[in-house]
Amino acid sequence: MNSFSIKRLLGEEAKSQEVIVEGWVKTFRSNRFIALNDGSTIKNIQCVVDYGNFEEEVIRSISTGAAIKVKGNLVESQGRGQDVEIQVTDLFIHGKADAETYPIQPKKHSLEFLREKAHLRVRTNTFSAVMRVRSALSFAIHNYFQQNGFYYMHAPIITGSDAEGAGEMFRVTTLDAKNPPLTEDGEVNYKEDFFGKETNLTVSGQLEAEAYAMGLGKVYTFGPTFRAENSNTSRHLAEFWMIEPEMAFYDLDANMDLAEDFIKGVLKYVLEHCEDDLKFLEKRLLDEEKTKPQAERSEMALLEKLRFVVDNNFKRVTYTEAIDILRNSKPNKKKKFEYPIDEWGADLQSEHERFLVEKHFKCPVILFDYPATIKAFYMRLNEDGKTVRAMDVLFPGIGEIVGGSQREERLEVLQQKMADLDIPEEELWWYLDLRKFGTAVHSGFGLGFERLVQFATGMGNIRDVIPFPRTPQNAEF
């Protein structure tokens, strides 16, 4: 007989049928009641043991964290809190868990403590719920693009270009760290390295995706990216996952339409398929909010916030309009912003983005037509010569969640922008080729997957929505 998942059993009508289930013990009360969980659902199933039917050694082996297999009859539960339970007829201990040293006990643990036990934290209700939502979001993303005529493309992880121009990249090399080969000028001679040039871990698959969009029409990447930014904040990781669609023949308006429809689609999917986990995470968040000062509490519960995005049209506002709103806002005039808005050209911070979404427009916002000086070289220059066809999608509680643009398809303009920023043409000769051979209007955007998971789960720290976070001074597990 094959094992049943607990999720399936809890959906079964109560009847006396023989079942097998395997999982980890959450609690064992009165040497009789086992709360068992196998990761398929936030809910446990109660397994009732008749003490007299089992050897004392077996009973002593049942403790929180132990992996067990039970066989028994699925019947209507006599107790509260569950519709069905298993009357155990046979029990096998896969693996004991020492009750004295097992760190995930049935009590409240701090998130900081659980990060130190990242290999075990998925056994807690919070992290199992987060990771199931993460999995559902991942499926929804692929499903959305596949249903809308996109092709999945694997961008290279090792690259010789810096797509963002940030310079904060992890070097990939096989050279001897203590005695690398040197040039006549005393510099490291990367011509003797594995790839014959200096290479790094990618910060984005966008440039390569552009190349494939100009042949396949619509593509998307969904893979790991890396930033060597020495930033220990709740919003940054050194290794994270990015979703980057690129579309030939899309202008900025079509790009904004796609971003809005895409986000609504994937969030609607988790609302429909992760109800139990989202309800648990919402209650967790509400309990957490009670410990905060009133002024710091969220105005919306988790499910309300998700529906707020799914059900509302995104407000589209130019950067110039946003600056005027922020400059004349009460927080700015009363110097409540940490970064005051004084003049056009300022790079907006999270506090500004959240004000626009949560206080001013009270709906998700797409800002577009940003100053060229604060955006990347590949964004299409507007006719005013000052702004580019960039767009950012802003969400409540998180600020920017998507960044994208119409790409610069004009060869001469792109060459001039690269020259102004001292980007050598020989490094991106192939990218310039795309403008020589059948150039066309095209657009795309990037969405940090962990930011989306944060939003969908209500978790405050990005380190808690990825299985094993990589941050400065931390590459454990």
C-alpha positions in Angstrom: 0.0 0.0 0.0 1.3 3.5 -1.0 1.5 6.3 1.5 -1.1 9.1 1.4 -0.3 12.8 1.7 -1.7 14.4 4.8 -3.2 17.1 2.6 -5.2 14.4 0.7 -6.3 12.6 3.9 -7.6 15.8 5.4 -9.8 16.3 2.4 -11.2 12.8 2.6 -14.7 12.0 3.9 -14.5 10.2 7.2 -14.8 6.5 6.7 -13.0 3.5 8.1 -10.4 3.0 5.4 -6.9 1.7 6.0 -4.2 4.2 5.2 -0.4 4.7 5.5 1.1 8.1 6.2 4.7 9.3 6.8 6.0 12.5 8.3 7.5 14.3 11.2 6.1 14.4 14.7 5.0 17.9 15.8 3.9 17.0 19.2 3.1 13.8 21.2 0.7 14.3 24.0 -0.2 12.0 26.9 1.7 9.1 25.2 -1.4 8.8 23.0 -1.9 11.7 20.5 0.6 12.3 17.7 0.3 15.5 15.7 2.0 14.5 12.4 3.0 16.7 9.4 4.5 15.7 6.1 5.0 19.2 4.5 2.1 18.9 2.1 -0.1 21.3 4.1 0.1 23.7 7.1 -2.3 21.4 8.9 -1.3 18.3 11.0 -3.2 15.0 11.2 -3.9 13.5 14.6 -2.7 9.9 15.0 -4.1 8.1 18.0 -1.9 5.5 19.6 -3.2 2.8 22.0 -0.3 2.6 24.4 -0.9 -1.1 25.2 -0.5 -2.2 21.6 3.2 -1.0 21.3 6.4 -1.8 23.0 7.6 0.9 25.4 10.8 1.5 23.4 8.7 2.5 20.4 6.6 4.9 22.4 9.8 6.4 23.9 11.1 7.0 20.4 8.2 9.2 19.5 9.2 12.8 20.2 9.1 16.2 18.4 11.1 16.0 15.2 11.1 12.2 14.8 10.3 10.8 11.4 7.7 8.0 11.5 5.5 5.9 9.4 2.0 5.0 10.7 -0.6 2.6 9.4 -4.1 2.7 10.6 -7.8 3.4 10.0 -8.9 6.9 8.9 -12.0 7.6 11.0 -14.2 10.5 12.1 -12.4 12.4 14.8 -13.9 12.4 18.3 -11.9 15.5 19.3 -12.1 19.1 18.4 -10.0 20.8 15.7 -10.1 18.1 13.0 -12.7 16.2 11.0 -10.7 13.0 10.7 -7.9 11.1 12.6 -6.0 7.9 12.2 -6.4 5.1 14.7 -2.9 3.6 14.6 -2.5 -0.1 14.2 1.2 -0.2 13.2 4.0 2.3 13.7 7.6 2.4 12.4 10.3 4.9 13.5 12.3 6.0 10.5 14.6 8.3 12.6 14.6 9.4 16.2 15.1 13.1 17.2 16.9 13.6 20.5 14.4 15.5 22.6 17.1 17.3 24.5 19.0 18.7 21.5 16.4 19.0 18.7 16.2 22.8 18.2 12.7 23.1 16.6 10.6 22.6 19.7 6.8 23.3 19.8 7.2 26.9 20.9 7.7 30.3 19.4 11.2 30.8 18.0 12.6 34.1 16.8 13.3 34.4 13.0 16.9 35.3 13.9 17.3 32.0 15.7 15.8 30.1 12.9 18.2 31.6 10.3 20.9 29.9 12.3 19.0 26.6 11.8 18.2 27.2 8.2 18.5 23.4 7.5 15.7 22.7 9.9 13.5 25.9 9.8 11.3 24.6 7.0 9.8 22.2 9.6 8.2 25.2 11.4 4.7 26.3 10.3 6.0 29.7 9.2 8.7 28.5 6.9 6.8 25.6 5.5 4.0 28.0 4.6 6.4 30.5 3.0 8.1 27.8 0.9 4.9 26.4 -0.3 3.8 29.9 -1.4 7.2 30.4 -3.0 6.8 27.1 -5.0 3.3 28.1 -6.1 4.5 31.5 -7.2 7.3 29.9 -9.2 4.8 27.6 -11.0 2.4 30.5 -11.6 5.2 32.6 -13.2 6.1 29.8 -15.7 2.5 29.0 -16.3 1.7 32.7 -17.1 4.4 33.1 -19.6 3.9 29.7 -21.2 0.2 30.5 -21.7 1.0 33.9 -23.2 3.4 32.7 -26.0 6.7 33.3 -24.2 9.7 31.0 -24.6 11.8 30.1 -21.5 15.4 31.0 -22.0 18.4 30.1 -19.8 20.7 33.1 -19.7 24.4 32.5 -18.8 25.4 32.6 -15.1 29.0 33.4 -16.0 29.4 36.6 -18.0 32.0 39.1 -19.1 29.6 42.1 -19.1 28.0 44.2 -16.3 24.4 44.7 -17.5 23.6 47.2 -14.7 26.8 49.2 -14.8 27.0 48.8 -11.0 30.4 47.1 -10.9 29.4 45.1 -7.8 30.1 41.7 -9.2 31.6 38.4 -8.0 34.7 37.4 -10.0 34.9 34.0 -11.5 38.5 32.8 -11.9 40.7 29.7 -11.8 43.9 31.7 -11.4 46.2 31.1 -8.3 45.0 33.6 -5.7 48.5 33.8 -4.1 50.5 33.9 -7.3 48.5 35.0 -10.3 50.1 35.6 -13.7 50.9 39.3 -14.3 51.2 41.5 -17.3 54.3 43.7 -18.0 52.4 46.5 -16.2 52.0 44.4 -13.1 48.3 43.8 -13.6 46.6 40.4 -13.3 46.8 38.8 -16.7 43.3 37.4 -17.3 44.3 36.2 -20.8 45.7 33.2 -18.9 42.5 32.6 -17.0 40.0 29.9 -17.9 37.9 32.0 -20.2 40.8 34.1 -21.5 39.2 37.3 -20.0 37.9 38.7 -16.8 34.5 37.1 -15.9 31.9 37.4 -13.2 28.7 36.0 -11.9 25.8 37.6 -13.7 23.8 40.5 -12.2 21.1 40.1 -14.9 20.2 38.0 -17.9 18.6 41.0 -19.6 21.1 41.7 -22.3 21.2 38.1 -23.5 17.4 37.8 -23.3 17.2 40.8 -25.6 19.2 38.9 -28.2 16.8 36.0 -28.1 13.7 38.2 -28.1 15.0 39.6 -31.4 14.6 36.1 -32.9 11.9 34.4 -30.9 9.7 37.4 -30.3 8.9 36.9 -26.6 11.2 35.2 -24.1 11.7 35.2 -20.3 14.5 34.2 -18.0 14.0 32.9 -14.4 17.3 32.2 -12.8 19.8 33.1 -10.1 21.6 36.4 -10.2 24.3 37.8 -7.9 25.3 41.2 -6.5 28.5 41.7 -4.5 26.9 44.6 -2.6 28.1 44.9 1.0 24.6 45.6 2.3 23.2 44.0 5.4 19.6 45.1 5.1 16.2 43.3 5.2 15.9 44.0 1.4 19.1 42.7 0.0 20.7 39.3 -0.8 23.9 38.5 -2.6 22.3 35.6 -4.4 18.7 35.9 -5.5 16.3 34.9 -8.4 15.2 37.2 -11.2 12.3 37.0 -13.7 13.2 39.0 -16.8 10.8 39.0 -19.8 11.9 40.6 -23.1 9.6 41.3 -25.9 10.2 42.4 -29.5 7.8 45.0 -30.9 6.7 46.1 -27.5 6.8 49.8 -26.6 6.7 51.2 -23.1 2.9 51.2 -22.9 2.7 47.5 -23.9 5.5 46.8 -21.4 3.5 48.4 -18.6 0.3 46.5 -19.6 2.2 43.2 -19.5 3.8 43.9 -16.1 0.4 44.8 -14.5 -1.4 41.8 -16.0 1.5 39.4 -15.1 1.7 40.5 -11.4 -2.1 40.3 -11.0 -2.1 36.9 -12.6 0.5 35.3 -10.4 -0.9 36.8 -7.2 -4.4 35.7 -8.2 -3.0 32.2 -8.6 -1.6 32.0 -5.0 -4.8 33.5 -3.6 -6.7 30.6 -5.2 -4.2 27.8 -4.4 -2.6 28.7 -1.1 -5.6 29.7 1.0 -4.5 27.8 4.2 -1.0 29.0 4.1 -2.0 32.6 3.4 -4.5 32.6 6.3 -1.8 31.2 8.6 0.7 33.9 7.5 -1.9 36.6 7.8 -2.6 35.6 11.5 1.1 35.5 12.1 1.5 39.0 10.7 -1.4 40.3 12.7 0.1 38.9 15.9 3.4 40.6 15.0 1.7 43.9 14.3 0.3 44.0 17.8 3.8 44.4 19.2 4.5 47.5 17.1 3.6 51.1 17.9 0.3 52.1 16.3 2.1 54.4 13.8 4.2 51.5 12.4 1.3 49.1 11.9 0.2 48.1 8.4 -3.1 49.5 7.3 -4.0 46.3 5.5 -4.0 42.7 6.5 -2.1 40.3 4.2 -5.0 38.9 2.2 -6.5 42.4 1.9 -3.2 43.7 0.5 -3.0 40.9 -2.1 -6.6 41.5 -3.2 -5.8 45.3 -3.3 -3.2 44.6 -6.0 -5.3 42.1 -7.9 -8.5 44.1 -7.9 -7.2 47.7 -8.5 -5.9 49.2 -11.8 -2.4 50.5 -11.4 -2.1 54.3 -11.5 0.3 55.5 -14.2 2.2 58.6 -13.3 5.3 60.3 -14.9 8.4 60.8 -12.7 7.9 64.6 -13.1 4.3 64.4 -11.8 5.5 62.2 -8.9 8.3 64.7 -8.0 5.8 67.6 -7.8 3.5 65.5 -5.6 6.3 64.6 -3.3 7.8 68.1 -3.2 4.5 69.5 -2.1 3.5 66.7 0.3 3.1 67.2 4.1 5.9 64.8 5.0 8.4 66.6 2.7 7.3 70.1 3.9 7.5 69.0 7.6 10.9 67.3 6.9 9.5 63.9 7.9 11.2 62.2 4.9 14.7 60.8 5.6 15.6 61.9 2.1 13.9 65.3 1.4 12.8 66.0 -2.2 14.2 69.3 -3.3 14.5 69.2 -7.0 13.8 67.3 -10.2 16.4 64.5 -10.8 16.3 63.0 -7.3 16.6 59.2 -7.1 13.4 58.1 -5.3 13.8 56.1 -2.1 11.4 53.5 -0.7 9.8 56.0 1.6 8.8 58.2 -1.4 7.5 55.2 -3.3 5.4 54.0 -0.4 4.0 57.5 0.2 2.8 57.6 -3.4 1.2 54.1 -3.2 -0.2 54.1 0.3 -1.0 57.7 1.1 -1.5 59.6 -2.1 -3.0 57.4 -4.8 -4.0 54.5 -2.5 -3.4 51.9 -5.3 -0.4 50.3 -7.0 1.5 52.9 -9.1 3.6 52.7 -12.2 6.1 55.6 -12.5 7.6 56.2 -16.0 9.8 58.6 -18.0 12.7 58.9 -15.5 15.7 61.2 -15.7 18.3 59.6 -17.9 21.0 60.4 -15.4 19.6 57.9 -12.8 18.8 55.0 -15.2 20.9 52.5 -17.1 22.5 53.1 -20.5 20.2 50.7 -22.5 17.0 52.6 -21.8 15.5 54.5 -24.8 16.1 58.2 -24.7 13.0 60.4 -25.1 12.7 63.3 -27.5 13.3 65.8 -24.7 16.9 64.5 -24.4 16.5 64.4 -20.5 14.3 61.4 -19.8 14.2 57.8 -20.7 11.4 55.3 -21.4 11.8 53.6 -18.0 9.1 52.4 -15.7 8.9 51.1 -12.1 6.0 49.3 -10.5 5.4 50.4 -6.9 3.6 48.3 -4.3 2.2 49.0 -0.8 4.6 48.0 2.0 7.5 47.3 -0.3 8.0 50.2 -2.8 9.6 49.2 -6.1 8.9 45.6 -7.1 9.4 45.8 -10.9 11.9 47.9 -12.9 11.8 47.9 -16.7 12.0 50.0 -19.8 11.7 50.3 -23.6 15.2 49.5 -24.8 17.2 51.8 -27.0 16.9 50.4 -30.5 18.8 53.2 -32.3 22.4 52.3 -33.0 23.8 55.8 -33.0 22.0 56.9 -29.9 23.1 53.8 -28.0 26.7 54.3 -29.1 26.7 57.9 -27.9 25.2 56.8 -24.5 27.9 54.2 -24.1 30.6 56.7 -25.0 29.2 59.2 -22.4 29.4 56.5 -19.7 32.9 55.1 -20.8 31.4 51.7 -21.7 33.8 50.2 -24.4 32.1 49.1 -27.5 34.3 46.1 -27.8 32.8 44.7 -24.6 29.3 44.8 -26.0 29.9 44.4 -29.7 27.3 41.7 -30.0 24.7 43.9 -28.2 25.4 46.7 -30.8 25.0 44.1 -33.6 21.3 43.7 -32.6 20.9 47.4 -33.6 22.6 46.8 -36.9 20.8 43.7 -38.1 17.0 44.1 -38.0 16.6 46.4 -35.1 13.1 47.0 -33.8 11.3 48.6 -30.9 11.5 46.2 -27.9 11.0 46.3 -24.2 11.3 44.3 -21.0 11.4 44.4 -17.2 12.9 42.6 -14.2 11.2 41.4 -11.1 13.2 40.2 -8.1 11.5 36.9 -7.2 12.3 37.2 -3.4 10.7 40.7 -3.3 7.5 39.1 -4.8 7.6 36.3 -2.3 8.1 38.8 0.5 5.0 40.7 -0.6 2.9 37.6 -1.0 3.8 36.2 2.4 4.1 39.4 4.5 7.6 38.4 5.7 9.6 41.5 6.7 13.1 40.2 6.0 14.1 38.9 2.5 16.4 36.4 4.2 13.3 34.5 5.3 11.8 33.9 1.9 14.7 32.0 0.3 15.8 28.5 1.5 19.5 29.4 2.3 20.2 33.1 2.2 23.6 34.4 1.0 24.5 37.7 2.5 27.8 39.5 3.5 29.8 37.3 5.8 27.3 34.5 5.5 27.5 31.5 3.2 26.5 28.8 5.7 24.7 25.6 4.6 
